[in-house]
Amino acid sequence: MKSVGIFLICVGLLCGCASSTQLSLYQKLDGKAGLARIVDSFIYQIGNDEQVIHYFEHSNIEHFRQGFITHMCMLVEGPCTYDGDSMVAIHTGMHITEKDFNRVVDLLISAMNEQNISHSLQNEILSRMAPLRGEIIKM
């Protein structure tokens, strides 16, 4: 009887541990600080890329940084509300090609690798961003 009681206590503790380890994607990325590190690496990657830098030449980098952090925060179900311009409004007239879009995605992946984001988390992030593709590539 005593061993059954100990077993039940252990099972209860294990169940409690299992439910407390269910972190959100936002938490797995270290919250807003982690997102800021990814975005900072991403901006650095863009700044050193001759293929796509021209899209950002006249951008307010701090405005872009804050908007992208907030947008990513919302996409990964963090406590943020993105109330900036729509992706269509931001990208209309930029004539972003599929090749350049794909290059920017590669730079984001490189930034996430630089920040040691696991491939499974990268895939989760990219799958949440993928539906925006049609709003960004406008011929």
C-alpha positions as CSV (number, residue, x, y, z in Angstrom):
1,M,0.0,0.0,0.0
2,K,2.8,2.4,0.9
3,S,4.5,1.7,-2.5
4,V,1.3,2.5,-4.3
5,G,1.1,5.8,-2.5
6,I,4.7,6.7,-3.4
7,F,4.0,5.6,-7.0
8,L,0.9,7.9,-7.2
9,I,2.9,10.8,-5.8
10,C,5.7,10.3,-8.4
11,V,3.1,10.1,-11.2
12,G,1.5,13.3,-10.0
13,L,4.8,15.1,-9.9
14,L,5.8,13.9,-13.3
15,C,2.4,15.0,-14.7
16,G,2.9,18.4,-13.1
17,C,6.3,18.6,-14.7
18,A,5.1,17.6,-18.1
19,S,2.4,20.3,-18.1
20,S,4.7,23.0,-16.9
21,T,7.2,22.3,-19.7
22,Q,4.7,23.1,-22.5
23,L,6.3,26.3,-23.6
24,S,4.9,28.4,-26.4
25,L,6.9,29.2,-29.5
26,Y,7.3,32.7,-28.2
27,Q,8.8,31.3,-24.9
28,K,11.0,28.8,-26.8
29,L,12.5,31.8,-28.7
30,D,13.3,33.6,-25.4
31,G,10.4,36.1,-25.8
32,K,10.9,39.5,-27.1
33,A,14.6,39.6,-26.3
34,G,15.2,36.5,-28.4
35,L,13.1,37.9,-31.3
36,A,15.2,41.1,-31.1
37,R,18.4,39.1,-31.4
38,I,17.0,37.3,-34.5
39,V,15.9,40.6,-36.1
40,D,19.2,42.3,-35.3
41,S,21.1,39.4,-37.0
42,F,18.6,39.6,-39.9
43,I,19.2,43.3,-40.4
44,Y,23.0,42.7,-40.3
45,Q,22.6,40.0,-42.9
46,I,20.6,42.3,-45.2
47,G,23.0,45.1,-44.7
48,N,25.8,42.9,-46.1
49,D,23.9,41.5,-49.0
50,E,24.4,43.2,-52.4
51,Q,21.4,41.3,-53.9
52,V,18.7,42.8,-51.6
53,I,20.1,45.8,-49.8
54,H,18.6,48.1,-52.4
55,Y,15.1,47.3,-51.2
56,F,16.1,48.7,-47.8
57,E,18.2,51.7,-48.8
58,H,15.6,54.3,-47.9
59,S,14.1,52.5,-45.0
60,N,14.1,53.8,-41.4
61,I,16.0,50.8,-40.0
62,E,14.8,51.4,-36.4
63,H,11.2,51.6,-37.6
64,F,11.7,48.4,-39.6
65,R,13.4,46.7,-36.6
66,Q,10.6,47.5,-34.2
67,G,7.9,46.6,-36.7
68,F,9.4,43.3,-37.6
69,I,10.0,42.4,-33.9
70,T,6.4,43.1,-33.2
71,H,5.1,41.3,-36.2
72,M,7.2,38.2,-35.4
73,C,6.0,38.4,-31.8
74,M,2.4,38.3,-33.0
75,L,3.1,35.5,-35.4
76,V,4.7,33.3,-32.7
77,E,1.7,34.0,-30.4
78,G,3.6,36.4,-28.1
79,P,1.8,39.2,-26.2
80,C,2.1,41.6,-29.1
81,T,-0.3,43.2,-31.4
82,Y,1.0,44.3,-34.7
83,D,-0.9,47.4,-35.8
84,G,1.5,48.6,-38.5
85,D,0.8,48.8,-42.2
86,S,-0.3,45.6,-44.0
87,M,2.3,43.6,-45.9
88,V,0.6,44.6,-49.2
89,A,0.8,48.3,-48.3
90,I,4.5,48.0,-47.2
91,H,5.6,46.1,-50.3
92,T,3.5,47.6,-53.1
93,G,5.6,49.3,-55.6
94,M,8.8,47.6,-54.5
95,H,8.7,45.0,-57.4
96,I,10.1,42.3,-55.2
97,T,11.0,39.3,-57.4
98,E,10.7,35.7,-56.3
99,K,14.4,35.3,-56.5
100,D,14.9,38.3,-54.1
101,F,12.1,37.1,-51.8
102,N,13.8,33.7,-51.5
103,R,17.1,35.5,-50.8
104,V,15.6,37.4,-47.9
105,V,14.2,34.1,-46.6
106,D,17.7,32.6,-46.8
107,L,19.0,35.6,-44.9
108,L,16.4,35.1,-42.2
109,I,17.4,31.5,-41.9
110,S,21.0,32.5,-41.7
111,A,20.2,34.9,-38.9
112,M,18.3,32.2,-37.0
113,N,21.2,29.8,-37.4
114,E,23.5,32.6,-36.1
115,Q,21.2,32.8,-33.0
116,N,21.3,29.0,-32.6
117,I,17.6,28.6,-33.3
118,S,16.9,24.9,-33.8
119,H,15.7,23.8,-37.2
120,S,12.4,22.6,-35.8
121,L,11.7,26.1,-34.4
122,Q,12.9,27.7,-37.6
123,N,10.4,25.6,-39.5
124,E,7.6,26.7,-37.1
125,I,8.5,30.3,-37.7
126,L,8.7,30.0,-41.4
127,S,5.4,28.1,-41.7
128,R,3.7,31.0,-39.9
129,M,5.4,33.5,-42.2
130,A,4.8,31.5,-45.5
131,P,1.2,32.7,-46.0
132,L,2.5,36.3,-46.3
133,R,4.5,35.4,-49.4
134,G,1.7,36.4,-51.8
135,E,1.3,39.8,-50.1
136,I,5.0,40.6,-50.5
137,I,5.8,39.4,-54.0
138,K,4.0,41.9,-56.3
139,M,5.1,42.0,-60.0
